[in-house]
Amino acid sequence: MSCTIKEIAQKANVSIATVSRALNNDPKVTEETRKRILAVSKGLNYEPNILARNFVKKKSNLLGLILPDITDEFFTEIIQGVDEITFKHGYFTIVVSSHKNRTLADSITTFSKNGLVGGIIILLSSMTKELKTQLKHIKIPFVLISGAVFKMGFDSVVIDNYQGAFNSTEYLINKKGFTRIAHITGPKDNDDANLRKKGFLDACNKNGVKVHKSHILEGDFSQEAGYKNFIRLFELSKKPQAIFAANDMMALGCFDAAKFLNLKIPEDVAVIGFDDIFVAQYLNPGLTTVRVQIEEVGRQAANLLINKLNREIKKIHQTIKVSANLIERGSC
């Protein structure tokens, strides 16, 4: 059990106020006294009460991270990137999921109004009118992680979804020679999914590849969606030569479905994903995919937020774009 400031004061033979000043690096405390107090606190295994300290200083070293989910590997890597930076700067990260039992608006309200955190990083799937209004009234600094560039003046970190999808589709057409390409999209109300779909369609249109309506199927970024839609595609009379899944989790589902149907990748059908999650390289064959430096997205968002907290950036809002590059492996 951690000791109290009172116990440190008694053992160091100083006042409680002096201990508090020493632990907060107050210049009024002499170097000799500060060293003695720090040695005593270390010997007693003192751990500061973060909430109490925040209350006294009226400044929180806790930061909030709001994600749609915390089980998907993509979000796990976001957390790792954010935590790496926040910990380095002496902040602690509280992660919440805006799942079906808690809306994104509720999570934002909880963090922004209870005084617990000093800033928030929010991963948005899409921007609504209601959400835009709510964000404009947040009193603490925040940064968005999003698939789309916003023009309403919010600091954000954006993945280059469109170019990543466009380049990967041209790779399937021009380098691999495929003319029947299916696309398993993400949800219709998701900005990342919509930009990846647009990149796919624009690349097909530019290169004269006709896309059959039956070859565009909506998914939800889950492995199950990839599995089910792969089965549907191979029930068609015109089966695709290649499948571009809008994320790696759905590509994993395609691998499972191909095994179930006794189809070989890439001999019977090529598969390409998006994100380059950790397991992508360990599939058999390895998954060709669009690499997003996911941890870097988290790092950039955390750095941007901390700079805002320390007032190291100007009032002009920043948008940081993270590139998405094709990684060739054996599935194509």
N, C-alpha and C positions, 0 to 999 in steps of 0.2 A: 504494500500500500504506500502511495506517495505521501510525503510529509507536507506540512503546511508552512506558509511564510512565517507564521508565529514561531514554529519550532526552529526554523533557520535563524531567526532573530535572536532567540534565546541562546542557541549554541554559539553564534558568532558574536554575542554580546553587543548587539546593535539594536536600533529600533526597527519596527515593522516597516516604517516608511523608508528607512535606509535600504532595507532588503529589496523592497519594491523598486526603488530607484536603480539599484545595482543590477537587478535582473532585466531592467529596461534600458540599460546603458546610459543612464542619466549622467551628464558630465559633472554634476555637482558632487558626485561620489568620487573620492580619491581612488587612484589605481590600486593602492595597497588594500583598501577596504573592499573594493570590488572583487579582487582576486580571492580574498579570504571568504567572502560571502559565496562566491561561485564554488569554491572548494568545499564549503560546508554543504551547499545545496546538492552538489554531486555526490558527496558521501552519504547523504540522506535519501538519495534517489528521488530528488524533487522533480515532479512533472507539473508544469503550469496548467491551471484551469483555463482553457482556451476561451470558453464562453464568458467567464468572469473578466478575463483580461480584455476581451472585446468590448464588454459593457463599460469598463472603466475608461478605455482609450477611445470609445465611440468609433472604432474602426475594426472591421472584421478581417481576419486572415483565413476565413473560410470562403470558398468559391463553389458555386453551384454548377452542375453539368446536367442538362436535361436531354435525355435521349428517348427515341420512340421505343427502344427495346434495349435490354442489357444482356441478352443471351446470344445473339448473333455475333459471329467472329468479327465482322466489320466494326460493330460498336465497341467490342472489347479492345480493338486496336486504337480506336478513338480515345478511349479512356486511358490507355497506356501513354499515348502521346501527350494528353493534357496533364496527367499526373506527373510525368517526367519534368515538365516545365514548372508547374505550380510548386512541387516539392523543392525544386532547386531555389525558388525564390521565397521559401518559407511560408507557403500557403498550403492549406489542406482542401481536398476536393470532395464534395458531397454529390453523389450520383443518384439521380432519380429517373424512373422510366415513366413516360406519359402513355401508359398502356390503357386498355379498355376501362379500367376502374378509376383512372385519373386522367383527365383531359390535359392537353398541353397548356391551355389557359389556366387551369387550376394549379399546375406545377409552377408556372411563371408567377402567379399571384402569391403562392405560398413562399417562394423564395424572395420576391421583391418587396413584400410588405411586413415580414416578421422580423427583419433586422438581423437575421442569422448570418447571411452571407453578404460579402462586399461587392460581389459581381456575379454574373451568370454567363455561361456558354450554352446556347440553345441550338440543337440540331433540328432544322425545319425540313419537313417533307414538302411543304408548299406554303405559300403566303395567302391568307384570306383577308378580307376587308376588316373583319372583327379583330384578327390577330394584329394587323397593322396598327389599328387604333390602340390596342392594348400596349404594344411595344412603344408607341410614342409617349406613353404616360409612365413608363418605368422610371423610377427615380435613381436607380443604381446602374453602374456601367454594365453593358452586356455586349456580347459578340455572337453573331449567327454563323452556323455552319450550314451551307445550303448548296443545292444543285444549280440555282439560278442567280444571276446578278440582279440585285435590287436597285431601283432608281430612286427610292424614297429616303435615302440617306441613313443607312444602317451600316455599321462596321460588320464585315462578313468575310468568311473564308469559303471559297467556291471551288468545286471540282470541275474541270473542263470536260464535262460529260459529252457535249456535242462533238467536239473534235476527236475524242477518244473513240466514240461509236462510228463516226464517219471514217476514220482511218482504218479501223478494224474491218469494216464492211468492204472498203476498197481492197484490203488485203485478201479477203475471201474471193472477191471478183477477179482482180487483176493478177494476183500472184498464184492463187489456187485454181482459178478458172471456173468457179461455181456460178451457175445461173439460176438455180432454184434454192433460194435461201429463206429460211423461216426465221421469225423473230419472236421470242417470248418476252413480252414487255413487263415492266413493273406496273404498279397500280396507276390508274388514270389520273388520280389526284396527287401524284408525286412528281415534283419538278425534275429530279434526276432521271426518272423513267421517261418522261416526256421528251427531254433533251436527247436521251440516248435513242429513242425511237425516231426522232427527227433526223439525227445524224445518220441512222441506218437508211431511212427512206431517201434522204437527199443523196447519199452515196450511190444507192441503187439507181435513182433517177438520172444522175450525172453520167453513169456508166451504161445506161441503156438496159438495165436488168428489170424485167417486169416482176412486181411483187404480187402474188396471188393473195386475195383477202383471207383465204383459208390458212395461209402461212403466217398470219399475224394473230397471235393468241395472247390474251392478257394473263399475267401472273401477279404474284404479290411479294416477290423477292424471296419466297420460301423454297426449301428443297422439295417439298411436296408439290408445289406449283410446277416446278420444272419436270418432275416425274409425270404428273397427270397430263401436262401439255405435250410432252414428248410422245406419250401413248396416243394422244389424239392425232398428232401429226402423222404417225405411222399407221393410222387407220385410213388415211386418205389415199385416193388412187394416185395422185401426184405427190409422191413423197419428197421431202426436201433432201438436197445433197448436203446441206450444212445448216446448222442452227446457231444463231446468235442469241444467247441468253443475256438478259439485261443485268444480271449479276451472277457471281460465282456460285451462290447457294442454289440458284435454279439450274446452273450448269451441272452441279453435283447431282441434282435430281435427274437430269438427262442421262448421266452416267449410270445411275441406278436402273432407270427404265430400259436403257440399251441392254444392260445385262439381263434384265427380265425377259426381253424379247429376243435374246440370243443374237444381238447385233453387235458388230465390232466398231469401235471408234479408233481411227478415222476411216477405216476401210468402207464401212457401210454408210456412215454419216459423220461429218466433221462437227465439232462443237467448240464454240468460243464463248468465253465469259467476260465479266467485267468486275474489277476490284483488285484481283490478285491477292486473295486472302491466303493465309499461311499454308493451308492444306492443298492449295491448287497445284503446287509443284510436286506433291507426293502422290497424286493420283496416277493410275496406270491406264493409258498414257498420261503424261503431265498435261495440265490444262493450258491451252493457249488462251490468253486473257489480256484485258487492258489493265495495266498496273496503275493503281492510284496509291500514292505514298500515304496510306491511311493514317499511320502514326504522325506523319508530317502535318496532316490536316489538323490533328489535335494539338500538335506543338505550336503551329502557327496561330490557332485560335487562342491558346493559352497565353502566348507571348503578346498578342494584340490586346487581350483583356488586361493583363498585368501592366502594360504600357499605359493603358487608359487609367488604371487605378493610380499609377504613379505620375500621371499627367505628363508623360514623356512624348505624347503625340499631339498634334494640333487638332483643332476642333473639326477639321475637314474629315469626313468619314472615309475609311479605307476599305477597299475590296482586294483581297489577296487571292489570286487564282492559282490553284495547284494543278499541274499538268497530269495528263493521263496517257500513258505510252503502251503500245502493243508489246507483249512478251510472247515470243513464239516458242511453243513446246510441241508435244506429239499429238494433240487432239485434232489438229488441222493438217 
